[in-house]
Amino acid sequence: MYPTEATSPLNTTPSSAASPDNITPDSDCLLNRPYFSRNETEHYMALSRGNIPKTKEAVIRIQSCNFIRAMGEKLGFPQNTITTAMMLYHRFYLFHPLKEYPSNVKIYPQCFDISTTCVFVASKIEETYKKLKDILVAAYNVRHPLGPDINPDGQTLEEQRRRIIGYERLVLENIRFDFQIQQPHKFLVKFIKRLGGDKTLARKAWTIVNDAYKTTACLRFPAHVMAAASLWLAAKLLHMDFPPTMADGMKWTKLFCCKADDIEDIYMEPSGNADDPANAEFIRVKIILNQQAEARGAIACKES
């Protein structure tokens, strides 16, 4: 049974969740859109987080995505299922308010429920379905790696199962029951083959695009643009000559149906893996690229 206004953990009915008054009166129209502008995402995220600091919200998102990844890996899900779950999580909290979190930024239990729900829904969308009970046990084991073991048929998991079933409908309403979700990985493989890239470039780009889904870039750009940006940034981090000269003289951005401005917008997102020792190099490269982009903008203004 789905939650009612009195029982919903979000304190909202499914119908009002699709258009919460404290977010926007036009949410029904917005929910039909697959992507949003930077200004739109920043606006709705600001409404969603309320008085939670922006930096704290970013940490919460990354922690939640790390939890989703750990759960997905424990369940043996492919990367497509994991990134779909992350996208569902980001989109859910674009239109649903975050609650207050402890000052030590540990994830509030409700956030675990939403993350778990997104994994459950993603497993159905990507046709890698597992029983909800198995997903709940995996989520518990990720949260409590040292035990104690939990009874799969106990009251604790049964109560969580009921909450997840309620959240499932809210998550599905948030994507308007549209299960045609594109993933960047197939585009990344095609792009690397087209450019003649090696395994080192492929591994680096694969890591970058997966980490990019810990940010809200996936709410603003299609999967093929995410793939192209990750490939471009990977080449920069590996000090490779990029973009390569195409045999037919075509620009690589045109070949991949991308805009240079969109590529720059994505790689200026904060890293989704701030604890990575390579993050210092990542930041250094982004600073250089940002300076180059600003210089190009200044030149363009003078020419106009």
ZIWO-V385557 format. One record per backbone hydrogen bond with DSSP energy under -0.5 kcal/mol. CO is the residue of the C=O (numbers start at 1). NH is the residue of the N-H. E is the energy in kcal/mol with one decimal. If there is no record, write none. Layout:
# ZIWO-V385557
CO/NH/E + CO/NH/E
This chain:
# ZIWO-V385557
3/14/-0.5 + 4/8/-2.7 + 8/11/-1.9 + 13/17/-2.3 + 14/18/-1.1 + 15/19/-0.5 + 16/19/-0.6 + 17/20/-0.7 + 20/23/-1.9 + 20/24/-1.7 + 24/27/-1.0 + 26/29/-0.6 + 26/30/-2.0 + 27/31/-3.1 + 28/32/-0.5 + 29/32/-0.8 + 30/33/-1.9 + 37/41/-2.5 + 38/42/-2.6 + 39/43/-2.1 + 40/44/-2.6 + 41/45/-2.3 + 42/46/-1.9 + 43/47/-1.7 + 44/48/-2.2 + 45/49/-2.7 + 46/50/-1.1 + 48/98/-2.3 + 49/52/-2.1 + 53/57/-2.3 + 54/58/-2.0 + 55/59/-1.8 + 56/60/-2.3 + 57/61/-2.4 + 58/62/-2.2 + 59/63/-2.9 + 60/64/-2.5 + 61/65/-2.5 + 62/66/-2.5 + 63/67/-2.1 + 64/68/-2.3 + 65/69/-2.6 + 66/70/-2.6 + 67/71/-2.4 + 68/72/-2.7 + 69/73/-2.8 + 70/74/-2.1 + 71/75/-1.7 + 72/76/-0.5 + 72/77/-2.8 + 73/76/-0.8 + 78/81/-0.6 + 78/82/-1.5 + 79/83/-2.7 + 80/84/-2.1 + 81/85/-2.0 + 82/86/-1.9 + 83/87/-2.4 + 84/88/-2.4 + 85/89/-2.0 + 86/90/-2.5 + 87/91/-2.5 + 88/92/-2.3 + 89/93/-2.0 + 91/94/-1.0 + 91/95/-0.8 + 92/95/-1.0 + 92/96/-0.8 + 102/105/-2.0 + 108/111/-1.6 + 108/112/-1.1 + 109/113/-1.7 + 110/114/-2.2 + 111/115/-2.4 + 112/116/-2.7 + 113/117/-2.5 + 114/118/-2.4 + 115/119/-1.8 + 116/120/-2.2 + 117/121/-2.8 + 118/122/-2.5 + 119/123/-2.1 + 120/124/-1.0 + 121/124/-0.6 + 121/125/-2.4 + 122/126/-2.8 + 123/128/-2.9 + 124/127/-1.1 + 131/135/-1.8 + 132/136/-2.6 + 133/137/-2.2 + 134/138/-2.1 + 135/139/-2.4 + 136/140/-2.3 + 137/141/-2.4 + 138/142/-2.0 + 139/143/-1.9 + 140/144/-2.3 + 142/145/-0.5 + 144/147/-1.8 + 150/152/-0.7 + 151/154/-2.1 + 154/158/-1.5 + 155/159/-2.5 + 156/160/-1.9 + 157/161/-2.7 + 158/162/-1.8 + 159/163/-1.6 + 160/164/-2.8 + 161/165/-2.2 + 162/166/-1.6 + 163/167/-2.6 + 164/168/-2.5 + 165/169/-1.0 + 166/170/-1.0 + 167/171/-2.6 + 168/172/-2.4 + 169/173/-2.7 + 170/174/-1.7 + 171/175/-0.7 + 172/175/-0.9 + 172/177/-2.6 + 173/176/-1.3 + 175/178/-1.8 + 177/179/-0.8 + 179/181/-1.7 + 180/182/-0.6 + 183/187/-0.5 + 184/188/-2.6 + 185/189/-2.2 + 186/190/-1.8 + 187/191/-2.9 + 188/192/-2.4 + 189/193/-2.0 + 190/194/-2.4 + 191/195/-2.0 + 192/196/-0.8 + 192/197/-2.7 + 193/196/-0.6 + 198/202/-2.1 + 199/203/-2.8 + 200/204/-2.1 + 201/205/-2.6 + 202/206/-2.4 + 203/207/-2.1 + 204/208/-2.3 + 205/209/-2.6 + 206/210/-1.7 + 207/211/-2.2 + 208/212/-2.1 + 209/213/-0.7 + 210/213/-0.7 + 211/214/-2.0 + 212/215/-1.5 + 212/217/-0.5 + 215/218/-0.6 + 216/219/-1.8 + 217/220/-1.7 + 217/221/-1.6 + 219/36/-2.1 + 222/225/-0.5 + 222/226/-1.9 + 223/227/-2.3 + 224/228/-2.1 + 225/229/-2.5 + 226/230/-2.0 + 227/231/-2.2 + 228/232/-2.4 + 229/233/-2.5 + 230/234/-2.3 + 231/235/-2.0 + 232/236/-1.7 + 233/237/-2.5 + 234/238/-1.8 + 235/240/-3.2 + 236/239/-1.2 + 240/242/-0.6 + 244/246/-0.6 + 246/249/-1.6 + 251/255/-2.3 + 252/256/-2.0 + 253/258/-3.5 + 254/257/-1.2 + 259/263/-2.0 + 260/264/-2.4 + 261/265/-2.1 + 262/266/-2.1 + 263/267/-2.0 + 264/268/-1.0 + 266/269/-1.8 + 273/276/-1.8 + 276/279/-2.5 + 277/280/-0.8 + 278/282/-1.9 + 279/283/-2.7 + 280/284/-2.3 + 281/285/-2.5 + 282/286/-2.0 + 283/287/-2.3 + 284/288/-2.0 + 285/289/-2.6 + 286/290/-2.4 + 287/291/-2.3 + 288/292/-2.2 + 289/293/-2.3 + 290/294/-2.4 + 291/295/-2.2 + 292/296/-2.3 + 293/297/-2.0 + 294/298/-2.3 + 295/299/-2.3 + 296/300/-2.3 + 297/301/-2.0 + 298/302/-1.9 + 299/303/-2.4 + 300/304/-1.7
